Amino acid sequence: MDRGEGAVLWDVDGNRYVDLLAGVGVASLGYAHPRYVAEMSRQLERVHVGSFTSEHRAALVKLIASLAPGDLNRTQLYSSGAEAVEAAVRLAKAATGRHEIVGFWGGFHGKTGGVLPLLSGSFKHGLGPLAPGNYSSPYASCARCAFGKTFPSCHWHCVDFLRSKIAAETSNDIAAIIVEPVQGTAGNVVPPPGYVRELRALATEIGALLICDEMITGFGRTGKMFAVEHDAVVPDVLLVGKGFGGGFPVSGIVIREPIAFSKPWANPSGSSSSYGGNPLAAAAAHVTIQTIVDEGLVEHSRRLGAAMLAEMQGWEREIPIVSDVRGRGLMLGMDLVVPGTRKLLDKKITRWIFDTLLRRGVIAMIYNPEVRINPPLVITDEQAMEALGAIKSVLEEATARVRE
């Protein structure tokens, strides 16, 4: 790629693309946003590195505290998502004096050694032995329920199973339950309303922290400032990253006041990071979040996301390979399946779909059958519908190819 503006990219040959990927939800303000460029340039000319407090860092942590739910008012900054997750796990162990962590099937929290055991699926294949004390349980992915049940008649069977799993398989030393309010890597899987609230209750019941990983969902992606707000939940720790810095590598953990001073995590250098919260990173996050607030991008995400979801839901009736269209705000997904079945399409077909869309000027995470759509929050209505029109056309062509 050569350059970008808003939600549009141009390659070195001058070809134009509407971007529905945003670097996997990273480019929340799109490309070359004037305010972002100006503030980053200004900071680079002043001081760009150092672990001291800067003007932007001080303003950033105050802004986060004003936006985060409940008493989530203490923030520690890092450089990558996995680094922040590992810090949150250390904090949970310090705060509770326990050592076991529970995650979920389909969850993704990074690929470093400390969090890899929490992942399910192929990410950890061939990389053992992994650290003990980590467990994984089925997520509330209702379209593909691990138990073959239907919500709401299941009465939260997956949560009851998790409760039983903890009792039967762990040493009852759970420091934290870590969950994505909407699972990104699994295909933008949206659980039923109330799911995070059920996990909040379970964590409280067993004396564990609830860590909500909002690396993708945070700061407007789902049509709320934070996805936990859909369930009116205050977790003990909130993880932020990706779109948090508008494309600059910065992440953070936002902590409830009583937990933030748990030792040894809170000891001098016990939670610090060489690059975490450096002046340039703090400027990136501060200007990104302030712009999201000032330009009303959370409401834009809710409104446009609802319109895109309605358009895509129509495809389930019209295009036989489309199944389980889902989404909150500008975090949308669907499955591509063999017509008349729940079997996911072969990746050779989805790769053809991806390549064809590229030639028609749309970038989307459609190379896997579990499709993810995460455009920049600044995408216009016209750009969004232009891209969906191209996707619909290619999916219709793909259906014909599948039936040949």
Secondary structure by P-SEA (a helix, b strand, c coil): cccccccccccccccccccccccccccccccccaaaaaaaaaaaacccccccccaaaaaaaaaaaacccccccbbbbbccaaaaaaaaaaaaaaaccccbbbbbcccccccccccccccccccccccccccccbbbbbcccccccccccccccccaaaaaaaaaaaaccccccccbbbbccccccccccccccaaaaaaaaaaaaabbbbbbbcccccccccccccccccccccccbbbbccccccccbbbbbbbcccccccccccccccccccccccaaaaaaaaaaaaaaaaaaaaaaaaaaaaaaaaaaaaaaaccccccccccccccccbbbccccccccccaaaaaaaaaaaaaacccccccccbbbbbccccccaaaaaaaaaaaaaaaaaaaaaaac
